[in-house]
Amino acid sequence: MIEAAVIGVGQTKYEAKRRDVSMGGLVRKAIDKAMLAADVDWDAIDAVILGKAPDMFEGVMMPELSLVDAIGANGKPLLRVHTAGSVGGSTAVIAASHVCSGNFDTVLTITYEKQSESNATWALSPKYPYSPHINAGAGGYFAPYMREYIRRYDAPENIGWKVAVKDRLNALKNPLAHLQIPGIDENMVAETPMLWDPLRYLESCPSSDGACAMIISNKKLAYSRNAAWIKGMAVRSEGTLSAGRDEVNPQGGQDCAKDIYDQAGITNPFKEIDCAEIYVPFSWYEPMWLENLHFCDLGEGWKLTERGATEIEGEIPFNMSGGVLSSNPIGASGMIRFGEACLQVTNQAGDHQVDGANVAMGHAYGGAAQFFAMWIVSNKK
Amino acid sequence: MTEEKKDFFVSNISLSYQYTAGNATTRFLNKVAEGKLVAQKCPKCSAVYVPPRGSCPRCGVATEEELELPDTGAVESFTIVHIPIPGNPIVPPYVSAMIRLDGADISFLHLIQEIDLADIRIGMRVQAVWKDRSEWGTTLENIKWFKPTGEADVDPSVFKFKE
Protein backbone atom coordinates (compact mmCIF):
# COMPACT_ATOMS: atom_id res chain seq x y z
CA MET A 1 0.00 0.00 0.00
CA ILE A 2 1.21 3.49 -0.83
CA GLU A 3 1.75 5.63 2.28
CA ALA A 4 2.12 9.01 0.59
CA ALA A 5 -0.11 12.00 -0.05
CA VAL A 6 0.16 15.34 -1.79
CA ILE A 7 -0.30 18.06 0.83
CA GLY A 8 0.42 21.12 -1.32
CA VAL A 9 0.33 22.06 -5.01
CA GLY A 10 1.80 25.30 -6.35
CA GLN A 11 1.55 26.59 -9.90
CA THR A 12 2.69 29.78 -11.59
CA LYS A 13 0.59 31.70 -14.06
CA TYR A 14 1.28 30.14 -17.46
CA GLU A 15 2.22 32.62 -20.18
CA ALA A 16 4.02 32.76 -23.52
CA LYS A 17 6.81 34.87 -22.06
CA ARG A 18 7.50 35.17 -18.34
CA ARG A 19 10.10 37.90 -18.75
CA ASP A 20 9.44 39.12 -15.20
CA VAL A 21 11.35 36.15 -13.73
CA SER A 22 14.51 34.16 -14.35
CA MET A 23 14.36 30.36 -14.40
CA GLY A 24 15.23 30.41 -10.70
CA GLY A 25 12.51 32.94 -9.99
CA LEU A 26 9.98 30.95 -11.98
CA VAL A 27 10.53 27.69 -10.09
CA ARG A 28 10.63 29.52 -6.75
CA LYS A 29 7.23 31.09 -7.37
CA ALA A 30 5.67 27.64 -7.74
CA ILE A 31 7.59 26.26 -4.75
CA ASP A 32 6.51 29.15 -2.48
CA LYS A 33 2.87 28.54 -3.37
CA ALA A 34 3.17 24.78 -2.79
CA MET A 35 4.81 25.27 0.62
CA LEU A 36 2.21 27.81 1.62
CA ALA A 37 -0.58 25.43 0.59
CA ALA A 38 1.11 22.57 2.49
CA ASP A 39 1.81 24.78 5.51
CA VAL A 40 5.41 23.57 5.76
CA ASP A 41 8.75 25.36 6.09
CA TRP A 42 12.15 24.46 4.60
CA ASP A 43 13.06 22.46 7.73
CA ALA A 44 10.36 19.96 6.76
CA ILE A 45 11.84 19.24 3.31
CA ASP A 46 14.03 16.12 3.34
CA ALA A 47 14.80 15.85 -0.39
CA VAL A 48 14.17 17.67 -3.67
CA ILE A 49 13.23 15.97 -6.95
CA LEU A 50 13.38 18.13 -10.10
CA GLY A 51 12.07 17.29 -13.56
CA LYS A 52 12.45 19.10 -16.86
CA ALA A 53 12.20 18.27 -20.54
CA PRO A 54 15.44 17.92 -22.57
CA ASP A 55 18.18 20.42 -21.70
CA MET A 56 18.53 21.23 -25.39
CA PHE A 57 15.24 23.14 -25.21
CA GLU A 58 16.75 26.09 -23.33
CA GLY A 59 20.38 25.16 -23.93
CA VAL A 60 21.00 25.12 -20.16
CA MET A 61 22.68 21.87 -19.28
CA MET A 62 21.89 20.17 -15.96
CA PRO A 63 19.85 23.13 -14.67
CA GLU A 64 19.23 21.35 -11.37
CA LEU A 65 22.78 22.36 -10.43
CA SER A 66 22.53 26.09 -11.18
CA LEU A 67 19.03 26.13 -9.63
CA VAL A 68 20.14 24.48 -6.40
CA ASP A 69 19.62 27.61 -4.28
CA ALA A 70 16.31 28.54 -5.91
CA ILE A 71 14.89 25.09 -5.21
CA GLY A 72 16.23 24.95 -1.63
CA ALA A 73 18.31 21.85 -2.30
CA ASN A 74 21.54 23.08 -0.77
CA GLY A 75 22.80 20.30 1.50
CA LYS A 76 19.83 18.08 0.73
CA PRO A 77 19.48 15.02 -1.49
CA LEU A 78 18.64 16.19 -5.03
CA LEU A 79 17.61 14.07 -8.01
CA ARG A 80 16.92 15.11 -11.61
CA VAL A 81 14.40 13.16 -13.72
CA HIS A 82 14.43 12.93 -17.55
CA THR A 83 11.59 11.37 -19.53
CA ALA A 84 10.89 14.00 -22.24
CA GLY A 85 7.32 15.35 -22.20
CA SER A 86 6.12 12.83 -19.63
CA VAL A 87 8.74 14.06 -17.17
CA GLY A 88 6.32 16.00 -14.97
CA GLY A 89 4.41 12.78 -14.30
CA SER A 90 7.46 10.56 -13.83
CA THR A 91 8.96 13.14 -11.47
CA ALA A 92 5.83 13.05 -9.29
CA VAL A 93 5.91 9.23 -9.16
CA ILE A 94 9.62 9.21 -8.30
CA ALA A 95 9.14 11.88 -5.60
CA ALA A 96 6.28 9.86 -4.06
CA SER A 97 8.44 6.72 -4.24
CA HIS A 98 11.03 8.48 -2.08
CA VAL A 99 8.37 9.07 0.59
CA CYS A 100 7.18 5.45 0.28
CA SER A 101 10.77 4.27 0.78
CA GLY A 102 10.51 5.34 4.41
CA ASN A 103 13.79 7.26 4.18
CA PHE A 104 12.14 10.65 3.65
CA ASP A 105 9.11 12.06 5.46
CA THR A 106 8.51 14.98 3.13
CA VAL A 107 9.75 15.62 -0.41
CA LEU A 108 9.55 18.77 -2.53
CA THR A 109 9.13 18.09 -6.24
CA ILE A 110 9.35 20.74 -8.92
CA THR A 111 9.10 20.82 -12.71
CA TYR A 112 9.27 23.70 -15.17
CA GLU A 113 9.92 24.91 -18.67
CA LYS A 114 10.76 28.37 -19.91
CA GLN A 115 9.91 27.95 -23.57
CA SER A 116 10.40 31.68 -24.27
CA GLU A 117 14.12 31.12 -23.72
CA SER A 118 14.11 28.26 -26.18
CA ASN A 119 12.70 26.92 -29.39
CA ALA A 120 11.34 23.47 -28.70
CA THR A 121 10.28 22.88 -32.30
CA TRP A 122 13.85 23.57 -33.40
CA ALA A 123 15.20 21.29 -30.69
CA LEU A 124 12.79 18.52 -31.72
CA SER A 125 13.61 18.86 -35.43
CA PRO A 126 17.33 18.23 -35.76
CA LYS A 127 18.87 16.71 -38.83
CA TYR A 128 19.99 13.28 -37.73
CA PRO A 129 23.34 12.20 -39.11
CA TYR A 130 23.15 10.17 -42.35
CA SER A 131 19.40 10.82 -42.75
CA PRO A 132 17.26 13.27 -44.71
CA HIS A 133 16.09 16.26 -42.68
CA ILE A 134 12.47 15.24 -42.12
CA ASN A 135 11.80 15.86 -38.42
CA ALA A 136 9.15 18.55 -38.08
CA GLY A 137 8.45 19.11 -34.39
CA ALA A 138 6.19 17.15 -32.07
CA GLY A 139 3.12 17.79 -34.22
CA GLY A 140 4.92 16.46 -37.29
CA TYR A 141 5.82 13.32 -35.38
CA PHE A 142 2.38 12.59 -33.91
CA ALA A 143 0.17 13.66 -36.84
CA PRO A 144 0.59 10.34 -38.75
CA TYR A 145 -0.62 8.42 -35.68
CA MET A 146 -3.69 10.66 -35.38
CA ARG A 147 -4.37 10.15 -39.07
CA GLU A 148 -4.18 6.39 -38.57
CA TYR A 149 -6.60 6.64 -35.61
CA ILE A 150 -9.07 8.57 -37.77
CA ARG A 151 -8.76 5.99 -40.56
CA ARG A 152 -9.00 2.98 -38.29
CA TYR A 153 -12.24 4.04 -36.62
CA ASP A 154 -13.71 6.26 -39.33
CA ALA A 155 -13.86 9.27 -36.97
CA PRO A 156 -15.41 12.54 -38.23
CA GLU A 157 -12.92 15.42 -38.52
CA ASN A 158 -14.84 17.73 -36.15
CA ILE A 159 -13.95 15.50 -33.15
CA GLY A 160 -10.55 17.19 -33.06
CA TRP A 161 -12.21 20.62 -33.20
CA LYS A 162 -14.56 19.64 -30.35
CA VAL A 163 -11.67 18.72 -28.07
CA ALA A 164 -9.89 21.97 -28.95
CA VAL A 165 -12.99 23.97 -28.03
CA LYS A 166 -13.86 22.02 -24.88
CA ASP A 167 -10.39 22.37 -23.32
CA ARG A 168 -10.22 26.11 -24.13
CA LEU A 169 -13.68 26.70 -22.62
CA ASN A 170 -12.39 24.96 -19.47
CA ALA A 171 -9.31 27.22 -19.55
CA LEU A 172 -11.62 30.24 -19.21
CA LYS A 173 -12.45 28.87 -15.74
CA ASN A 174 -8.77 28.57 -14.78
CA PRO A 175 -7.07 31.94 -14.18
CA LEU A 176 -3.61 30.28 -14.41
CA ALA A 177 -4.22 28.88 -17.91
CA HIS A 178 -2.11 30.40 -20.69
CA LEU A 179 -4.63 30.48 -23.56
CA GLN A 180 -7.78 32.48 -22.83
CA ILE A 181 -9.94 32.51 -25.96
CA PRO A 182 -13.46 33.78 -25.18
CA GLY A 183 -16.02 32.81 -27.80
CA ILE A 184 -14.00 29.91 -29.22
CA ASP A 185 -16.13 27.50 -31.24
CA GLU A 186 -15.65 24.72 -33.78
CA ASN A 187 -15.78 27.15 -36.72
CA MET A 188 -12.99 29.24 -35.24
CA VAL A 189 -10.82 26.12 -34.85
CA ALA A 190 -11.67 24.85 -38.35
CA GLU A 191 -10.67 28.18 -39.88
CA THR A 192 -7.22 28.28 -38.31
CA PRO A 193 -4.30 27.28 -40.57
CA MET A 194 -3.37 23.66 -41.10
CA LEU A 195 0.01 22.99 -39.43
CA TRP A 196 0.58 19.26 -39.70
CA ASP A 197 -2.30 17.78 -41.67
CA PRO A 198 -4.80 16.73 -40.16
CA LEU A 199 -3.89 19.06 -37.28
CA ARG A 200 -4.87 22.74 -37.29
CA TYR A 201 -3.33 25.60 -35.32
CA LEU A 202 -5.96 25.64 -32.57
CA GLU A 203 -5.82 21.85 -32.29
CA SER A 204 -2.23 22.15 -31.03
CA CYS A 205 -0.77 23.12 -27.67
CA PRO A 206 0.85 26.52 -27.12
CA SER A 207 4.45 27.21 -26.03
CA SER A 208 4.37 28.32 -22.40
CA ASP A 209 6.58 29.40 -19.54
CA GLY A 210 5.65 28.04 -16.16
CA ALA A 211 6.39 25.81 -13.20
CA CYS A 212 4.50 23.40 -10.97
CA ALA A 213 5.60 22.15 -7.56
CA MET A 214 4.17 19.70 -5.05
CA ILE A 215 4.87 18.73 -1.48
CA ILE A 216 4.49 14.98 -0.94
CA SER A 217 4.52 13.61 2.58
CA ASN A 218 3.70 10.57 4.67
CA LYS A 219 0.86 10.26 7.16
CA LYS A 220 2.68 12.19 9.92
CA LEU A 221 1.94 15.48 8.16
CA ALA A 222 -0.82 14.40 5.81
CA TYR A 223 -3.31 13.37 8.50
CA SER A 224 -3.62 16.95 9.69
CA ARG A 225 -4.00 18.42 6.22
CA ASN A 226 -6.39 18.49 3.26
CA ALA A 227 -4.45 15.75 1.50
CA ALA A 228 -4.75 13.90 -1.79
CA TRP A 229 -3.79 10.29 -1.01
CA ILE A 230 -1.99 8.40 -3.75
CA LYS A 231 -3.89 5.15 -4.38
CA GLY A 232 -1.93 3.88 -7.35
CA MET A 233 1.08 5.08 -9.35
CA ALA A 234 3.25 3.65 -12.09
CA VAL A 235 5.54 4.43 -15.00
CA ARG A 236 6.07 2.38 -18.17
CA SER A 237 8.11 2.74 -21.32
CA GLU A 238 8.38 0.83 -24.58
CA GLY A 239 10.82 0.57 -27.48
CA THR A 240 10.07 3.10 -30.20
CA LEU A 241 11.60 1.13 -33.07
CA SER A 242 10.08 -2.20 -32.14
CA ALA A 243 8.30 -4.41 -34.66
CA GLY A 244 4.62 -4.77 -33.80
CA ARG A 245 4.47 -1.53 -31.83
CA ASP A 246 1.05 0.13 -32.12
CA GLU A 247 1.67 3.86 -31.83
CA VAL A 248 -2.08 4.57 -31.89
CA ASN A 249 -2.69 2.41 -28.81
CA PRO A 250 0.69 1.87 -27.13
CA GLN A 251 1.13 -1.21 -24.93
CA GLY A 252 3.07 0.86 -22.38
CA GLY A 253 0.07 3.12 -21.81
CA GLN A 254 -2.34 0.19 -21.53
CA ASP A 255 -0.13 -1.63 -19.03
CA CYS A 256 0.58 1.47 -16.94
CA ALA A 257 -3.15 2.22 -16.62
CA LYS A 258 -3.99 -1.38 -15.70
CA ASP A 259 -1.29 -1.29 -13.04
CA ILE A 260 -2.59 1.83 -11.28
CA TYR A 261 -6.22 0.65 -11.50
CA ASP A 262 -5.21 -2.66 -9.87
CA GLN A 263 -3.33 -0.84 -7.11
CA ALA A 264 -6.31 1.44 -6.48
CA GLY A 265 -8.86 -1.39 -6.68
CA ILE A 266 -10.55 0.14 -9.72
CA THR A 267 -12.29 -2.33 -12.04
CA ASN A 268 -14.34 0.13 -14.12
CA PRO A 269 -12.38 3.39 -14.63
CA PHE A 270 -15.23 5.04 -16.54
CA LYS A 271 -17.56 4.64 -13.55
CA GLU A 272 -15.14 4.76 -10.62
CA ILE A 273 -12.93 7.71 -11.61
CA ASP A 274 -14.70 11.03 -11.12
CA CYS A 275 -12.47 13.14 -13.38
CA ALA A 276 -9.09 12.98 -15.08
CA GLU A 277 -6.30 15.27 -16.19
CA ILE A 278 -4.89 13.50 -19.23
CA TYR A 279 -1.93 14.64 -21.38
CA VAL A 280 -3.59 15.85 -24.59
CA PRO A 281 -1.15 18.16 -26.44
CA PHE A 282 -2.95 17.64 -29.76
CA SER A 283 -6.73 17.36 -30.01
CA TRP A 284 -6.99 13.79 -31.29
CA TYR A 285 -5.11 12.41 -28.30
CA GLU A 286 -8.26 12.74 -26.19
CA PRO A 287 -10.19 9.96 -27.97
CA MET A 288 -6.97 7.96 -28.44
CA TRP A 289 -6.20 8.02 -24.70
CA LEU A 290 -9.83 7.37 -23.71
CA GLU A 291 -9.33 4.01 -25.42
CA ASN A 292 -5.71 3.41 -24.41
CA LEU A 293 -6.55 4.01 -20.72
CA HIS A 294 -9.53 1.62 -20.83
CA PHE A 295 -12.27 4.24 -20.33
CA CYS A 296 -14.03 2.61 -23.31
CA ASP A 297 -13.56 -0.03 -26.01
CA LEU A 298 -11.39 0.53 -29.08
CA GLY A 299 -13.10 2.79 -31.60
CA GLU A 300 -15.49 4.21 -29.00
CA GLY A 301 -13.29 7.08 -27.77
CA TRP A 302 -14.36 9.60 -30.39
CA LYS A 303 -18.01 8.78 -29.65
CA LEU A 304 -17.51 9.66 -25.98
CA THR A 305 -15.96 12.97 -27.00
CA GLU A 306 -18.74 13.57 -29.52
CA ARG A 307 -21.51 13.08 -26.98
CA GLY A 308 -19.87 15.46 -24.46
CA ALA A 309 -18.85 12.79 -21.95
CA THR A 310 -15.51 14.53 -21.35
CA GLU A 311 -16.96 17.97 -20.68
CA ILE A 312 -16.64 19.35 -17.17
CA GLU A 313 -20.21 18.29 -16.37
CA GLY A 314 -20.03 15.08 -18.40
CA GLU A 315 -19.71 11.46 -17.34
CA ILE A 316 -15.90 11.45 -17.30
CA PRO A 317 -14.57 15.02 -17.32
CA PHE A 318 -11.15 15.31 -19.00
CA ASN A 319 -8.84 18.30 -18.50
CA MET A 320 -10.97 20.61 -16.40
CA SER A 321 -7.99 22.98 -16.07
CA GLY A 322 -7.81 23.47 -19.83
CA GLY A 323 -5.15 20.79 -20.20
CA VAL A 324 -1.95 20.83 -22.21
CA LEU A 325 -3.93 22.35 -25.09
CA SER A 326 -4.26 25.53 -22.98
CA SER A 327 -0.93 25.62 -21.09
CA ASN A 328 2.26 23.83 -22.10
CA PRO A 329 5.41 24.50 -20.10
CA ILE A 330 6.60 21.09 -21.36
CA GLY A 331 8.65 19.91 -18.37
CA ALA A 332 5.83 20.89 -16.00
CA SER A 333 2.91 19.78 -18.20
CA GLY A 334 2.80 16.27 -16.73
CA MET A 335 3.04 17.46 -13.13
CA ILE A 336 0.24 19.96 -13.74
CA ARG A 337 -1.99 16.98 -14.65
CA PHE A 338 -0.96 15.14 -11.46
CA GLY A 339 -1.34 18.28 -9.31
CA GLU A 340 -4.69 19.26 -10.82
CA ALA A 341 -6.00 15.76 -10.01
CA CYS A 342 -5.02 16.46 -6.37
CA LEU A 343 -6.74 19.86 -6.40
CA GLN A 344 -9.94 18.20 -7.63
CA VAL A 345 -10.14 15.58 -4.86
CA THR A 346 -9.29 18.15 -2.18
CA ASN A 347 -11.95 20.52 -3.51
CA GLN A 348 -9.42 23.27 -4.28
CA ALA A 349 -9.89 23.58 -8.05
CA GLY A 350 -11.94 26.79 -7.88
CA ASP A 351 -14.16 27.55 -10.87
CA HIS A 352 -13.10 24.38 -12.70
CA GLN A 353 -13.93 22.12 -9.75
CA VAL A 354 -15.92 18.97 -10.54
CA ASP A 355 -18.69 18.65 -7.96
CA GLY A 356 -18.09 15.80 -5.55
CA ALA A 357 -14.80 14.61 -7.07
CA ASN A 358 -13.38 11.96 -4.74
CA VAL A 359 -11.18 9.94 -7.09
CA ALA A 360 -9.12 11.54 -9.88
CA MET A 361 -6.47 10.45 -12.34
CA GLY A 362 -3.31 12.24 -13.51
CA HIS A 363 -1.56 11.09 -16.70
CA ALA A 364 1.45 12.06 -18.79
CA TYR A 365 3.13 10.71 -21.91
CA GLY A 366 6.24 11.74 -23.72
CA GLY A 367 9.01 11.13 -26.19
CA ALA A 368 7.77 9.25 -29.22
CA ALA A 369 4.71 8.22 -27.13
CA GLN A 370 6.92 5.62 -25.46
CA PHE A 371 7.05 7.05 -21.90
CA PHE A 372 4.02 6.89 -19.60
CA ALA A 373 3.40 8.00 -16.02
CA MET A 374 0.08 7.90 -14.17
CA TRP A 375 -1.48 8.09 -10.74
CA ILE A 376 -4.82 7.84 -8.98
CA VAL A 377 -5.51 10.14 -6.02
CA SER A 378 -8.36 10.16 -3.54
CA ASN A 379 -9.44 12.33 -0.61
CA LYS A 380 -9.88 9.19 1.50
CA LYS A 381 -6.92 7.69 3.31
CA MET B 1 18.05 59.68 -28.17
CA THR B 2 17.04 57.45 -25.30
CA GLU B 3 18.73 54.18 -24.70
CA GLU B 4 16.36 51.23 -24.82
CA LYS B 5 16.49 49.06 -21.72
CA LYS B 6 17.22 45.46 -22.60
CA ASP B 7 16.79 42.60 -20.18
CA PHE B 8 16.77 39.87 -22.80
CA PHE B 9 19.04 39.15 -25.74
CA VAL B 10 19.72 36.30 -28.11
CA SER B 11 23.14 34.73 -27.87
CA ASN B 12 24.06 32.12 -30.45
CA ILE B 13 26.23 29.25 -29.37
CA SER B 14 27.47 26.27 -31.32
CA LEU B 15 28.25 22.78 -30.21
CA SER B 16 30.21 20.37 -32.36
CA TYR B 17 30.14 16.68 -31.68
CA GLN B 18 31.42 13.45 -33.13
CA TYR B 19 28.76 10.91 -34.07
CA THR B 20 29.59 7.23 -33.85
CA ALA B 21 27.17 5.27 -35.99
CA GLY B 22 27.75 1.92 -34.30
CA ASN B 23 28.17 -1.51 -35.92
CA ALA B 24 24.65 -2.10 -37.26
CA THR B 25 24.19 1.38 -38.70
CA THR B 26 27.71 1.33 -40.20
CA ARG B 27 26.96 -1.94 -42.00
CA PHE B 28 23.64 -0.52 -43.21
CA LEU B 29 25.12 2.79 -44.42
CA ASN B 30 28.00 1.10 -46.24
CA LYS B 31 25.38 -0.83 -48.24
CA VAL B 32 23.28 2.32 -48.78
CA ALA B 33 26.41 3.82 -50.35
CA GLU B 34 26.12 1.02 -52.96
CA GLY B 35 22.41 1.70 -53.50
CA LYS B 36 21.26 -1.29 -51.42
CA LEU B 37 18.81 -1.35 -48.49
CA VAL B 38 19.98 -4.14 -46.20
CA ALA B 39 17.79 -5.04 -43.22
CA GLN B 40 18.55 -7.19 -40.19
CA LYS B 41 16.36 -10.02 -38.94
CA CYS B 42 15.61 -11.06 -35.38
CA PRO B 43 16.73 -14.67 -34.79
CA LYS B 44 13.85 -15.18 -32.34
CA CYS B 45 10.70 -13.52 -33.71
CA SER B 46 11.91 -13.02 -37.32
CA ALA B 47 11.06 -9.30 -37.28
CA VAL B 48 12.86 -7.46 -40.07
CA TYR B 49 14.37 -4.10 -39.14
CA VAL B 50 15.36 -1.38 -41.61
CA PRO B 51 17.26 0.72 -40.82
CA PRO B 52 18.66 -1.85 -38.40
CA ARG B 53 19.83 -0.90 -34.92
CA GLY B 54 21.59 -4.16 -34.21
CA SER B 55 18.97 -5.57 -31.87
CA CYS B 56 15.30 -6.47 -31.62
CA PRO B 57 13.56 -4.42 -28.91
CA ARG B 58 10.78 -7.04 -28.71
CA CYS B 59 13.11 -9.91 -27.84
CA GLY B 60 16.17 -8.12 -26.50
CA VAL B 61 18.53 -10.07 -28.73
CA ALA B 62 21.14 -9.05 -31.32
CA THR B 63 20.13 -9.06 -34.99
CA GLU B 64 22.93 -10.49 -37.13
CA GLU B 65 21.29 -12.02 -40.21
CA GLU B 66 21.12 -9.56 -43.08
CA LEU B 67 18.77 -9.48 -46.03
CA GLU B 68 18.47 -7.03 -48.89
CA LEU B 69 15.06 -5.41 -49.33
CA PRO B 70 13.66 -3.81 -52.48
CA ASP B 71 13.30 -0.03 -52.64
CA THR B 72 9.53 -0.36 -52.94
CA GLY B 73 6.96 -0.26 -50.18
CA ALA B 74 3.78 1.36 -48.95
CA VAL B 75 2.71 4.40 -46.93
CA GLU B 76 1.82 3.32 -43.37
CA SER B 77 0.77 6.87 -42.49
CA PHE B 78 1.82 10.44 -43.24
CA THR B 79 1.42 14.11 -42.50
CA ILE B 80 1.59 17.15 -44.74
CA VAL B 81 3.81 19.73 -43.05
CA HIS B 82 2.48 23.21 -43.78
CA ILE B 83 4.71 25.33 -41.56
CA PRO B 84 8.40 26.14 -41.92
CA ILE B 85 10.42 24.24 -39.33
CA PRO B 86 13.28 26.26 -37.79
CA GLY B 87 16.59 24.98 -39.13
CA ASN B 88 14.97 22.76 -41.76
CA PRO B 89 15.70 23.73 -45.39
CA ILE B 90 12.69 21.89 -46.91
CA VAL B 91 10.06 24.36 -48.14
CA PRO B 92 6.49 23.53 -47.02
CA PRO B 93 4.05 22.11 -47.83
CA TYR B 94 5.75 18.72 -48.01
CA VAL B 95 4.81 15.16 -47.14
CA SER B 96 6.56 13.37 -44.31
CA ALA B 97 5.54 9.72 -44.52
CA MET B 98 6.11 6.52 -42.61
CA ILE B 99 7.44 4.27 -45.39
CA ARG B 100 7.16 0.51 -44.89
CA LEU B 101 9.51 -1.23 -47.31
CA ASP B 102 8.29 -4.53 -48.72
CA GLY B 103 9.44 -7.25 -46.33
CA ALA B 104 10.14 -4.87 -43.41
CA ASP B 105 8.39 -4.87 -40.03
CA ILE B 106 9.06 -1.24 -39.08
CA SER B 107 8.68 2.01 -41.01
CA PHE B 108 11.01 4.96 -41.40
CA LEU B 109 10.26 8.59 -42.22
CA HIS B 110 10.96 9.91 -45.70
CA LEU B 111 9.56 12.39 -48.19
CA ILE B 112 6.98 11.68 -50.88
CA GLN B 113 6.99 13.78 -54.05
CA GLU B 114 5.88 13.62 -57.70
CA ILE B 115 2.25 13.52 -56.56
CA ASP B 116 -0.65 15.90 -55.93
CA LEU B 117 -0.81 16.37 -52.13
CA ALA B 118 -4.54 15.65 -52.12
CA ASP B 119 -3.91 12.17 -53.55
CA ILE B 120 -1.65 10.81 -50.83
CA ARG B 121 -3.25 8.10 -48.70
CA ILE B 122 -2.48 5.34 -46.24
CA GLY B 123 -1.72 2.11 -48.11
CA MET B 124 -0.41 3.83 -51.26
CA ARG B 125 2.41 1.95 -53.06
CA VAL B 126 5.65 3.91 -53.44
CA GLN B 127 9.17 3.49 -54.79
CA ALA B 128 12.45 5.27 -53.98
CA VAL B 129 13.79 7.91 -56.34
CA TRP B 130 17.57 7.82 -56.02
CA LYS B 131 20.00 10.66 -56.59
CA ASP B 132 22.53 10.28 -59.38
CA ARG B 133 25.01 7.55 -58.43
CA SER B 134 27.87 10.11 -58.48
CA GLU B 135 26.25 11.84 -55.49
CA TRP B 136 25.86 8.74 -53.32
CA GLY B 137 27.39 8.58 -49.87
CA THR B 138 26.82 6.72 -46.62
CA THR B 139 23.44 8.37 -46.05
CA LEU B 140 19.75 7.74 -46.64
CA GLU B 141 19.82 11.10 -48.43
CA ASN B 142 20.92 8.98 -51.44
CA ILE B 143 17.16 8.56 -51.79
CA LYS B 144 15.77 11.95 -52.84
CA TRP B 145 12.21 10.96 -52.02
CA PHE B 146 9.63 8.27 -52.70
CA LYS B 147 7.08 8.50 -55.51
CA PRO B 148 3.86 6.60 -56.17
CA THR B 149 4.16 3.48 -58.35
CA GLY B 150 0.54 3.58 -59.53
CA GLU B 151 -0.10 0.01 -58.30
CA ALA B 152 -3.25 -0.80 -56.31
CA ASP B 153 -3.17 0.26 -52.64
CA VAL B 154 -2.38 -2.33 -49.99
CA ASP B 155 -4.83 -3.05 -47.19
CA PRO B 156 -3.52 -1.36 -43.99
CA SER B 157 -3.86 -4.70 -42.16
CA VAL B 158 -0.58 -5.72 -43.86
CA PHE B 159 1.24 -3.34 -41.50
CA LYS B 160 0.30 -5.49 -38.50
CA PHE B 161 3.21 -7.56 -37.25
CA LYS B 162 2.77 -11.29 -37.61
CA GLU B 163 5.29 -13.40 -35.76
Interface residues (C-beta under 8 A of the other chain):
Chain A: R19 G59 N119 T121 W122 S125 P126 K127 P129 Y130 S131 P132 H133 I134 N135 A136 G137 G139 G140 A143 P144 Y145 R147 E148 R151 R152 P193 M194 L195 W196 D197 P198 L199 E238 G239 T240 L241 S242 A243 G244 R245
Chain B: D7 F8 I13 Y19 A21 T25 L29 C42 C45 A47 V48 Y49 R53 C56 P57 R58 E76 S77 F78 T79 I80 V81 H82 I83 I85 P86 G87 N88 P89 I90 S96 A97 M98 D105 I106 L109 H110 L111 I122 T138 T139 L140 E141 I143 P156 K160 F161 E163
